[in-house]
Amino acid sequence: IRPSVLVGRRKEFRAGERFAILSAKILTPFMLGSLKKYKPIHVKKVVRAILRIANLKNQKILYEYDDLNKLGRI
């Protein structure tokens, strides 16, 4: 599982992480092609994707943004 910047609520404050999330959100429209895998993704979507991946019977080993985004949808 290779998510990019995880977006979601957190108890503790991390300045560097907040800066990374803000920067990634601003740059998201420009993340096309091979840069698409660096788009921020919500942690809940990643968790849903992990649960679905655990039940798949395929040989795929690597899951990045596109895969997690598709599998993490409700």
PDB file of N, CA, C and O in Angstrom:
ATOM      1  N   ILE A   1       0.863  -1.163   0.000  1.00  0.00           N
ATOM      2  CA  ILE A   1       0.000   0.000   0.000  1.00  0.00           C
ATOM      3  C   ILE A   1       0.908   1.223   0.000  1.00  0.00           C
ATOM      4  O   ILE A   1       1.744   1.390   0.887  1.00  0.00           O
ATOM      5  N   ARG A   2       0.732   2.076  -1.006  1.00  0.00           N
ATOM      6  CA  ARG A   2       1.554   3.291  -1.099  1.00  0.00           C
ATOM      7  C   ARG A   2       0.683   4.531  -1.230  1.00  0.00           C
ATOM      8  O   ARG A   2       0.603   5.117  -2.309  1.00  0.00           O
ATOM      9  N   PRO A   3       0.040   4.932  -0.165  1.00  0.00           N
ATOM     10  CA  PRO A   3      -0.706   6.188  -0.259  1.00  0.00           C
ATOM     11  C   PRO A   3       0.274   7.354  -0.251  1.00  0.00           C
ATOM     12  O   PRO A   3       1.424   7.213   0.165  1.00  0.00           O
ATOM     13  N   SER A   4      -0.185   8.472  -0.702  1.00  0.00           N
ATOM     14  CA  SER A   4       0.629   9.686  -0.656  1.00  0.00           C
ATOM     15  C   SER A   4       0.375  10.345   0.696  1.00  0.00           C
ATOM     16  O   SER A   4       0.342   9.666   1.722  1.00  0.00           O
ATOM     17  N   VAL A   5       0.198  11.642   0.701  1.00  0.00           N
ATOM     18  CA  VAL A   5      -0.088  12.379   1.933  1.00  0.00           C
ATOM     19  C   VAL A   5      -1.472  11.967   2.431  1.00  0.00           C
ATOM     20  O   VAL A   5      -2.456  12.067   1.698  1.00  0.00           O
ATOM     21  N   LEU A   6      -1.543  11.509   3.666  1.00  0.00           N
ATOM     22  CA  LEU A   6      -2.815  11.104   4.253  1.00  0.00           C
ATOM     23  C   LEU A   6      -3.513  12.318   4.850  1.00  0.00           C
ATOM     24  O   LEU A   6      -2.926  13.092   5.606  1.00  0.00           O
ATOM     25  N   VAL A   7      -4.778  12.461   4.490  1.00  0.00           N
ATOM     26  CA  VAL A   7      -5.582  13.579   4.976  1.00  0.00           C
ATOM     27  C   VAL A   7      -6.607  13.025   5.953  1.00  0.00           C
ATOM     28  O   VAL A   7      -7.239  12.003   5.684  1.00  0.00           O
ATOM     29  N   GLY A   8      -6.770  13.692   7.076  1.00  0.00           N
ATOM     30  CA  GLY A   8      -7.751  13.270   8.060  1.00  0.00           C
ATOM     31  C   GLY A   8      -7.488  13.973   9.384  1.00  0.00           C
ATOM     32  O   GLY A   8      -6.507  14.701   9.533  1.00  0.00           O
ATOM     33  N   ARG A   9      -8.374  13.745  10.332  1.00  0.00           N
ATOM     34  CA  ARG A   9      -8.237  14.386  11.634  1.00  0.00           C
ATOM     35  C   ARG A   9      -7.209  13.657  12.473  1.00  0.00           C
ATOM     36  O   ARG A   9      -7.064  12.437  12.384  1.00  0.00           O
ATOM     37  N   ARG A  10      -6.504  14.411  13.279  1.00  0.00           N
ATOM     38  CA  ARG A  10      -5.459  13.899  14.151  1.00  0.00           C
ATOM     39  C   ARG A  10      -5.521  14.615  15.480  1.00  0.00           C
ATOM     40  O   ARG A  10      -5.890  15.788  15.539  1.00  0.00           O
ATOM     41  N   LYS A  11      -5.170  13.931  16.538  1.00  0.00           N
ATOM     42  CA  LYS A  11      -5.181  14.563  17.853  1.00  0.00           C
ATOM     43  C   LYS A  11      -4.011  15.522  18.018  1.00  0.00           C
ATOM     44  O   LYS A  11      -4.180  16.624  18.542  1.00  0.00           O
ATOM     45  N   GLU A  12      -2.843  15.119  17.580  1.00  0.00           N
ATOM     46  CA  GLU A  12      -1.669  15.965  17.765  1.00  0.00           C
ATOM     47  C   GLU A  12      -1.451  16.886  16.556  1.00  0.00           C
ATOM     48  O   GLU A  12      -1.887  16.592  15.443  1.00  0.00           O
ATOM     49  N   PHE A  13      -0.779  17.982  16.804  1.00  0.00           N
ATOM     50  CA  PHE A  13      -0.471  18.955  15.753  1.00  0.00           C
ATOM     51  C   PHE A  13       0.942  18.700  15.241  1.00  0.00           C
ATOM     52  O   PHE A  13       1.886  18.607  16.026  1.00  0.00           O
ATOM     53  N   ARG A  14       1.081  18.589  13.940  1.00  0.00           N
ATOM     54  CA  ARG A  14       2.383  18.403  13.305  1.00  0.00           C
ATOM     55  C   ARG A  14       2.518  19.456  12.212  1.00  0.00           C
ATOM     56  O   ARG A  14       1.881  19.354  11.163  1.00  0.00           O
ATOM     57  N   ALA A  15       3.332  20.451  12.455  1.00  0.00           N
ATOM     58  CA  ALA A  15       3.466  21.576  11.525  1.00  0.00           C
ATOM     59  C   ALA A  15       3.921  21.121  10.146  1.00  0.00           C
ATOM     60  O   ALA A  15       3.355  21.552   9.142  1.00  0.00           O
ATOM     61  N   GLY A  16       4.922  20.265  10.078  1.00  0.00           N
ATOM     62  CA  GLY A  16       5.423  19.799   8.789  1.00  0.00           C
ATOM     63  C   GLY A  16       4.374  19.040   8.007  1.00  0.00           C
ATOM     64  O   GLY A  16       4.270  19.181   6.789  1.00  0.00           O
ATOM     65  N   GLU A  17       3.603  18.240   8.707  1.00  0.00           N
ATOM     66  CA  GLU A  17       2.540  17.478   8.064  1.00  0.00           C
ATOM     67  C   GLU A  17       1.438  18.414   7.550  1.00  0.00           C
ATOM     68  O   GLU A  17       0.935  18.235   6.441  1.00  0.00           O
ATOM     69  N   ARG A  18       1.074  19.394   8.345  1.00  0.00           N
ATOM     70  CA  ARG A  18       0.058  20.367   7.911  1.00  0.00           C
ATOM     71  C   ARG A  18       0.522  21.116   6.659  1.00  0.00           C
ATOM     72  O   ARG A  18      -0.260  21.345   5.737  1.00  0.00           O
ATOM     73  N   PHE A  19       1.797  21.492   6.640  1.00  0.00           N
ATOM     74  CA  PHE A  19       2.361  22.184   5.484  1.00  0.00           C
ATOM     75  C   PHE A  19       2.318  21.271   4.256  1.00  0.00           C
ATOM     76  O   PHE A  19       1.973  21.720   3.163  1.00  0.00           O
ATOM     77  N   ALA A  20       2.665  20.005   4.430  1.00  0.00           N
ATOM     78  CA  ALA A  20       2.657  19.053   3.318  1.00  0.00           C
ATOM     79  C   ALA A  20       1.244  18.863   2.776  1.00  0.00           C
ATOM     80  O   ALA A  20       1.048  18.809   1.562  1.00  0.00           O
ATOM     81  N   ILE A  21       0.263  18.761   3.666  1.00  0.00           N
ATOM     82  CA  ILE A  21      -1.128  18.587   3.243  1.00  0.00           C
ATOM     83  C   ILE A  21      -1.607  19.814   2.482  1.00  0.00           C
ATOM     84  O   ILE A  21      -2.207  19.683   1.415  1.00  0.00           O
ATOM     85  N   LEU A  22      -1.351  20.997   3.014  1.00  0.00           N
ATOM     86  CA  LEU A  22      -1.764  22.234   2.357  1.00  0.00           C
ATOM     87  C   LEU A  22      -1.094  22.362   0.985  1.00  0.00           C
ATOM     88  O   LEU A  22      -1.749  22.702  -0.001  1.00  0.00           O
ATOM     89  N   SER A  23       0.195  22.093   0.930  1.00  0.00           N
ATOM     90  CA  SER A  23       0.925  22.181  -0.338  1.00  0.00           C
ATOM     91  C   SER A  23       0.379  21.196  -1.352  1.00  0.00           C
ATOM     92  O   SER A  23       0.186  21.540  -2.518  1.00  0.00           O
ATOM     93  N   ALA A  24       0.127  19.956  -0.907  1.00  0.00           N
ATOM     94  CA  ALA A  24      -0.387  18.931  -1.808  1.00  0.00           C
ATOM     95  C   ALA A  24      -1.766  19.301  -2.333  1.00  0.00           C
ATOM     96  O   ALA A  24      -2.062  19.081  -3.508  1.00  0.00           O
ATOM     97  N   LYS A  25      -2.624  19.868  -1.464  1.00  0.00           N
ATOM     98  CA  LYS A  25      -3.958  20.265  -1.910  1.00  0.00           C
ATOM     99  C   LYS A  25      -3.887  21.380  -2.946  1.00  0.00           C
ATOM    100  O   LYS A  25      -4.659  21.387  -3.906  1.00  0.00           O
ATOM    101  N   ILE A  26      -2.978  22.310  -2.761  1.00  0.00           N
ATOM    102  CA  ILE A  26      -2.820  23.412  -3.716  1.00  0.00           C
ATOM    103  C   ILE A  26      -2.289  22.891  -5.049  1.00  0.00           C
ATOM    104  O   ILE A  26      -2.709  23.349  -6.112  1.00  0.00           O
ATOM    105  N   LEU A  27      -1.376  21.945  -4.989  1.00  0.00           N
ATOM    106  CA  LEU A  27      -0.745  21.417  -6.199  1.00  0.00           C
ATOM    107  C   LEU A  27      -1.532  20.312  -6.890  1.00  0.00           C
ATOM    108  O   LEU A  27      -1.192  19.927  -8.009  1.00  0.00           O
ATOM    109  N   THR A  28      -2.579  19.794  -6.249  1.00  0.00           N
ATOM    110  CA  THR A  28      -3.349  18.681  -6.798  1.00  0.00           C
ATOM    111  C   THR A  28      -3.791  18.886  -8.250  1.00  0.00           C
ATOM    112  O   THR A  28      -3.663  17.950  -9.039  1.00  0.00           O
ATOM    113  N   PRO A  29      -4.302  20.051  -8.646  1.00  0.00           N
ATOM    114  CA  PRO A  29      -4.728  20.200 -10.044  1.00  0.00           C
ATOM    115  C   PRO A  29      -3.587  20.024 -11.057  1.00  0.00           C
ATOM    116  O   PRO A  29      -3.835  19.751 -12.232  1.00  0.00           O
ATOM    117  N   PHE A  30      -2.365  20.178 -10.610  1.00  0.00           N
ATOM    118  CA  PHE A  30      -1.214  20.067 -11.504  1.00  0.00           C
ATOM    119  C   PHE A  30      -0.582  18.675 -11.471  1.00  0.00           C
ATOM    120  O   PHE A  30       0.362  18.396 -12.210  1.00  0.00           O
ATOM    121  N   MET A  31      -1.106  17.817 -10.616  1.00  0.00           N
ATOM    122  CA  MET A  31      -0.553  16.471 -10.490  1.00  0.00           C
ATOM    123  C   MET A  31      -1.228  15.554 -11.502  1.00  0.00           C
ATOM    124  O   MET A  31      -2.243  14.919 -11.216  1.00  0.00           O
ATOM    125  N   LEU A  32      -0.649  15.503 -12.671  1.00  0.00           N
ATOM    126  CA  LEU A  32      -1.188  14.700 -13.766  1.00  0.00           C
ATOM    127  C   LEU A  32      -0.165  13.639 -14.157  1.00  0.00           C
ATOM    128  O   LEU A  32       1.011  13.735 -13.807  1.00  0.00           O
ATOM    129  N   GLY A  33      -0.620  12.646 -14.875  1.00  0.00           N
ATOM    130  CA  GLY A  33       0.284  11.603 -15.342  1.00  0.00           C
ATOM    131  C   GLY A  33       0.956  10.880 -14.196  1.00  0.00           C
ATOM    132  O   GLY A  33       0.287  10.425 -13.268  1.00  0.00           O
ATOM    133  N   SER A  34       2.273  10.770 -14.251  1.00  0.00           N
ATOM    134  CA  SER A  34       3.015  10.032 -13.228  1.00  0.00           C
ATOM    135  C   SER A  34       3.006  10.729 -11.860  1.00  0.00           C
ATOM    136  O   SER A  34       3.324  10.108 -10.846  1.00  0.00           O
ATOM    137  N   LEU A  35       2.642  12.015 -11.831  1.00  0.00           N
ATOM    138  CA  LEU A  35       2.566  12.737 -10.556  1.00  0.00           C
ATOM    139  C   LEU A  35       1.259  12.481  -9.816  1.00  0.00           C
ATOM    140  O   LEU A  35       1.133  12.824  -8.641  1.00  0.00           O
ATOM    141  N   LYS A  36       0.288  11.880 -10.497  1.00  0.00           N
ATOM    142  CA  LYS A  36      -1.028  11.650  -9.906  1.00  0.00           C
ATOM    143  C   LYS A  36      -0.940  10.823  -8.619  1.00  0.00           C
ATOM    144  O   LYS A  36      -1.746  11.006  -7.707  1.00  0.00           O
ATOM    145  N   LYS A  37       0.023   9.926  -8.549  1.00  0.00           N
ATOM    146  CA  LYS A  37       0.144   9.071  -7.370  1.00  0.00           C
ATOM    147  C   LYS A  37       0.537   9.833  -6.109  1.00  0.00           C
ATOM    148  O   LYS A  37       0.515   9.269  -5.015  1.00  0.00           O
ATOM    149  N   TYR A  38       0.896  11.107  -6.249  1.00  0.00           N
ATOM    150  CA  TYR A  38       1.290  11.919  -5.096  1.00  0.00           C
ATOM    151  C   TYR A  38       0.155  12.780  -4.561  1.00  0.00           C
ATOM    152  O   TYR A  38       0.361  13.568  -3.638  1.00  0.00           O
ATOM    153  N   LYS A  39      -1.041  12.640  -5.127  1.00  0.00           N
ATOM    154  CA  LYS A  39      -2.185  13.414  -4.648  1.00  0.00           C
ATOM    155  C   LYS A  39      -2.534  12.991  -3.220  1.00  0.00           C
ATOM    156  O   LYS A  39      -2.392  11.821  -2.865  1.00  0.00           O
ATOM    157  N   PRO A  40      -2.992  13.947  -2.399  1.00  0.00           N
ATOM    158  CA  PRO A  40      -3.409  13.583  -1.038  1.00  0.00           C
ATOM    159  C   PRO A  40      -4.657  12.703  -1.080  1.00  0.00           C
ATOM    160  O   PRO A  40      -5.493  12.838  -1.974  1.00  0.00           O
ATOM    161  N   ILE A  41      -4.770  11.817  -0.119  1.00  0.00           N
ATOM    162  CA  ILE A  41      -5.914  10.903  -0.060  1.00  0.00           C
ATOM    163  C   ILE A  41      -6.367  10.788   1.402  1.00  0.00           C
ATOM    164  O   ILE A  41      -5.545  10.754   2.317  1.00  0.00           O
ATOM    165  N   HIS A  42      -7.660  10.729   1.597  1.00  0.00           N
ATOM    166  CA  HIS A  42      -8.204  10.671   2.952  1.00  0.00           C
ATOM    167  C   HIS A  42      -7.939   9.296   3.559  1.00  0.00           C
ATOM    168  O   HIS A  42      -8.064   8.272   2.886  1.00  0.00           O
ATOM    169  N   VAL A  43      -7.580   9.290   4.812  1.00  0.00           N
ATOM    170  CA  VAL A  43      -7.216   8.055   5.507  1.00  0.00           C
ATOM    171  C   VAL A  43      -8.374   7.048   5.505  1.00  0.00           C
ATOM    172  O   VAL A  43      -8.134   5.843   5.426  1.00  0.00           O
ATOM    173  N   LYS A  44      -9.616   7.518   5.590  1.00  0.00           N
ATOM    174  CA  LYS A  44     -10.766   6.604   5.575  1.00  0.00           C
ATOM    175  C   LYS A  44     -10.854   5.853   4.254  1.00  0.00           C
ATOM    176  O   LYS A  44     -11.227   4.681   4.223  1.00  0.00           O
ATOM    177  N   LYS A  45     -10.512   6.530   3.168  1.00  0.00           N
ATOM    178  CA  LYS A  45     -10.537   5.894   1.854  1.00  0.00           C
ATOM    179  C   LYS A  45      -9.455   4.810   1.779  1.00  0.00           C
ATOM    180  O   LYS A  45      -9.674   3.748   1.197  1.00  0.00           O
ATOM    181  N   VAL A  46      -8.306   5.081   2.363  1.00  0.00           N
ATOM    182  CA  VAL A  46      -7.216   4.101   2.373  1.00  0.00           C
ATOM    183  C   VAL A  46      -7.610   2.879   3.206  1.00  0.00           C
ATOM    184  O   VAL A  46      -7.335   1.746   2.811  1.00  0.00           O
ATOM    185  N   VAL A  47      -8.242   3.102   4.338  1.00  0.00           N
ATOM    186  CA  VAL A  47      -8.678   1.987   5.194  1.00  0.00           C
ATOM    187  C   VAL A  47      -9.688   1.121   4.456  1.00  0.00           C
ATOM    188  O   VAL A  47      -9.586  -0.105   4.486  1.00  0.00           O
ATOM    189  N   ARG A  48     -10.666   1.741   3.790  1.00  0.00           N
ATOM    190  CA  ARG A  48     -11.652   0.961   3.028  1.00  0.00           C
ATOM    191  C   ARG A  48     -10.964   0.152   1.930  1.00  0.00           C
ATOM    192  O   ARG A  48     -11.314  -1.003   1.693  1.00  0.00           O
ATOM    193  N   ALA A  49      -9.990   0.759   1.266  1.00  0.00           N
ATOM    194  CA  ALA A  49      -9.259   0.068   0.199  1.00  0.00           C
ATOM    195  C   ALA A  49      -8.489  -1.123   0.774  1.00  0.00           C
ATOM    196  O   ALA A  49      -8.487  -2.201   0.180  1.00  0.00           O
ATOM    197  N   ILE A  50      -7.841  -0.939   1.919  1.00  0.00           N
ATOM    198  CA  ILE A  50      -7.080  -2.031   2.543  1.00  0.00           C
ATOM    199  C   ILE A  50      -8.003  -3.201   2.871  1.00  0.00           C
ATOM    200  O   ILE A  50      -7.646  -4.357   2.646  1.00  0.00           O
ATOM    201  N   LEU A  51      -9.178  -2.905   3.396  1.00  0.00           N
ATOM    202  CA  LEU A  51     -10.122  -3.975   3.722  1.00  0.00           C
ATOM    203  C   LEU A  51     -10.559  -4.731   2.466  1.00  0.00           C
ATOM    204  O   LEU A  51     -10.694  -5.954   2.492  1.00  0.00           O
ATOM    205  N   ARG A  52     -10.777  -4.011   1.378  1.00  0.00           N
ATOM    206  CA  ARG A  52     -11.155  -4.675   0.120  1.00  0.00           C
ATOM    207  C   ARG A  52      -9.984  -5.473  -0.448  1.00  0.00           C
ATOM    208  O   ARG A  52     -10.177  -6.585  -0.940  1.00  0.00           O
ATOM    209  N   ILE A  53      -8.787  -4.926  -0.386  1.00  0.00           N
ATOM    210  CA  ILE A  53      -7.604  -5.617  -0.902  1.00  0.00           C
ATOM    211  C   ILE A  53      -7.379  -6.928  -0.143  1.00  0.00           C
ATOM    212  O   ILE A  53      -6.987  -7.935  -0.732  1.00  0.00           O
ATOM    213  N   ALA A  54      -7.629  -6.903   1.159  1.00  0.00           N
ATOM    214  CA  ALA A  54      -7.435  -8.102   1.975  1.00  0.00           C
ATOM    215  C   ALA A  54      -8.333  -9.245   1.520  1.00  0.00           C
ATOM    216  O   ALA A  54      -8.008 -10.412   1.736  1.00  0.00           O
ATOM    217  N   ASN A  55      -9.452  -8.919   0.897  1.00  0.00           N
ATOM    218  CA  ASN A  55     -10.392  -9.946   0.444  1.00  0.00           C
ATOM    219  C   ASN A  55     -10.234 -10.306  -1.029  1.00  0.00           C
ATOM    220  O   ASN A  55     -10.930 -11.193  -1.523  1.00  0.00           O
ATOM    221  N   LEU A  56      -9.334  -9.637  -1.732  1.00  0.00           N
ATOM    222  CA  LEU A  56      -9.120  -9.944  -3.148  1.00  0.00           C
ATOM    223  C   LEU A  56      -8.256 -11.187  -3.293  1.00  0.00           C
ATOM    224  O   LEU A  56      -7.401 -11.481  -2.457  1.00  0.00           O
ATOM    225  N   LYS A  57      -8.502 -11.894  -4.363  1.00  0.00           N
ATOM    226  CA  LYS A  57      -7.699 -13.092  -4.622  1.00  0.00           C
ATOM    227  C   LYS A  57      -6.907 -12.889  -5.914  1.00  0.00           C
ATOM    228  O   LYS A  57      -7.001 -13.686  -6.847  1.00  0.00           O
ATOM    229  N   ASN A  58      -6.136 -11.820  -5.950  1.00  0.00           N
ATOM    230  CA  ASN A  58      -5.322 -11.572  -7.138  1.00  0.00           C
ATOM    231  C   ASN A  58      -3.853 -11.524  -6.754  1.00  0.00           C
ATOM    232  O   ASN A  58      -3.501 -11.591  -5.577  1.00  0.00           O
ATOM    233  N   GLN A  59      -3.025 -11.409  -7.740  1.00  0.00           N
ATOM    234  CA  GLN A  59      -1.581 -11.443  -7.519  1.00  0.00           C
ATOM    235  C   GLN A  59      -0.944 -10.060  -7.467  1.00  0.00           C
ATOM    236  O   GLN A  59       0.280  -9.950  -7.400  1.00  0.00           O
ATOM    237  N   LYS A  60      -1.747  -9.010  -7.495  1.00  0.00           N
ATOM    238  CA  LYS A  60      -1.197  -7.668  -7.489  1.00  0.00           C
ATOM    239  C   LYS A  60      -0.488  -7.406  -6.160  1.00  0.00           C
ATOM    240  O   LYS A  60      -0.981  -7.774  -5.093  1.00  0.00           O
ATOM    241  N   ILE A  61       0.664  -6.772  -6.244  1.00  0.00           N
ATOM    242  CA  ILE A  61       1.462  -6.534  -5.043  1.00  0.00           C
ATOM    243  C   ILE A  61       1.458  -5.070  -4.630  1.00  0.00           C
ATOM    244  O   ILE A  61       1.460  -4.770  -3.436  1.00  0.00           O
ATOM    245  N   LEU A  62       1.454  -4.163  -5.581  1.00  0.00           N
ATOM    246  CA  LEU A  62       1.599  -2.737  -5.303  1.00  0.00           C
ATOM    247  C   LEU A  62       0.296  -1.993  -5.576  1.00  0.00           C
ATOM    248  O   LEU A  62      -0.292  -2.129  -6.650  1.00  0.00           O
ATOM    249  N   TYR A  63      -0.148  -1.211  -4.603  1.00  0.00           N
ATOM    250  CA  TYR A  63      -1.348  -0.393  -4.743  1.00  0.00           C
ATOM    251  C   TYR A  63      -0.975   1.046  -4.462  1.00  0.00           C
ATOM    252  O   TYR A  63      -0.500   1.368  -3.372  1.00  0.00           O
ATOM    253  N   GLU A  64      -1.189   1.926  -5.455  1.00  0.00           N
ATOM    254  CA  GLU A  64      -0.887   3.348  -5.300  1.00  0.00           C
ATOM    255  C   GLU A  64      -2.184   4.146  -5.382  1.00  0.00           C
ATOM    256  O   GLU A  64      -3.274   3.583  -5.285  1.00  0.00           O
ATOM    257  N   TYR A  65      -2.062   5.452  -5.558  1.00  0.00           N
ATOM    258  CA  TYR A  65      -3.200   6.378  -5.478  1.00  0.00           C
ATOM    259  C   TYR A  65      -4.422   5.919  -6.276  1.00  0.00           C
ATOM    260  O   TYR A  65      -5.513   5.811  -5.716  1.00  0.00           O
ATOM    261  N   ASP A  66      -4.259   5.651  -7.564  1.00  0.00           N
ATOM    262  CA  ASP A  66      -5.420   5.281  -8.392  1.00  0.00           C
ATOM    263  C   ASP A  66      -6.144   4.055  -7.844  1.00  0.00           C
ATOM    264  O   ASP A  66      -7.371   4.035  -7.746  1.00  0.00           O
ATOM    265  N   ASP A  67      -5.363   3.034  -7.489  1.00  0.00           N
ATOM    266  CA  ASP A  67      -5.956   1.817  -6.954  1.00  0.00           C
ATOM    267  C   ASP A  67      -6.671   2.087  -5.633  1.00  0.00           C
ATOM    268  O   ASP A  67      -7.808   1.658  -5.434  1.00  0.00           O
ATOM    269  N   LEU A  68      -6.004   2.795  -4.743  1.00  0.00           N
ATOM    270  CA  LEU A  68      -6.597   3.088  -3.435  1.00  0.00           C
ATOM    271  C   LEU A  68      -7.830   3.967  -3.580  1.00  0.00           C
ATOM    272  O   LEU A  68      -8.812   3.782  -2.862  1.00  0.00           O
ATOM    273  N   ASN A  69      -7.785   4.914  -4.494  1.00  0.00           N
ATOM    274  CA  ASN A  69      -8.914   5.810  -4.725  1.00  0.00           C
ATOM    275  C   ASN A  69     -10.119   5.018  -5.213  1.00  0.00           C
ATOM    276  O   ASN A  69     -11.232   5.237  -4.736  1.00  0.00           O
ATOM    277  N   LYS A  70      -9.917   4.097  -6.160  1.00  0.00           N
ATOM    278  CA  LYS A  70     -11.017   3.291  -6.699  1.00  0.00           C
ATOM    279  C   LYS A  70     -11.551   2.314  -5.656  1.00  0.00           C
ATOM    280  O   LYS A  70     -12.763   2.211  -5.466  1.00  0.00           O
ATOM    281  N   LEU A  71     -10.669   1.607  -4.989  1.00  0.00           N
ATOM    282  CA  LEU A  71     -11.081   0.614  -4.025  1.00  0.00           C
ATOM    283  C   LEU A  71     -11.645   1.234  -2.745  1.00  0.00           C
ATOM    284  O   LEU A  71     -12.410   0.583  -2.034  1.00  0.00           O
ATOM    285  N   GLY A  72     -11.285   2.461  -2.450  1.00  0.00           N
ATOM    286  CA  GLY A  72     -11.727   3.121  -1.221  1.00  0.00           C
ATOM    287  C   GLY A  72     -13.050   3.850  -1.331  1.00  0.00           C
ATOM    288  O   GLY A  72     -13.540   4.411  -0.350  1.00  0.00           O
ATOM    289  N   ARG A  73     -13.624   3.842  -2.510  1.00  0.00           N
ATOM    290  CA  ARG A  73     -14.935   4.509  -2.667  1.00  0.00           C
ATOM    291  C   ARG A  73     -15.999   3.716  -1.947  1.00  0.00           C
ATOM    292  O   ARG A  73     -15.892   2.502  -1.777  1.00  0.00           O
ATOM    293  N   ILE A  74     -17.011   4.415  -1.534  1.00  0.00           N
ATOM    294  CA  ILE A  74     -18.126   3.762  -0.823  1.00  0.00           C
ATOM    295  C   ILE A  74     -19.018   3.070  -1.824  1.00  0.00           C
ATOM    296  O   ILE A  74     -20.016   2.458  -1.443  1.00  0.00           O
TER     297      ILE A  74
END
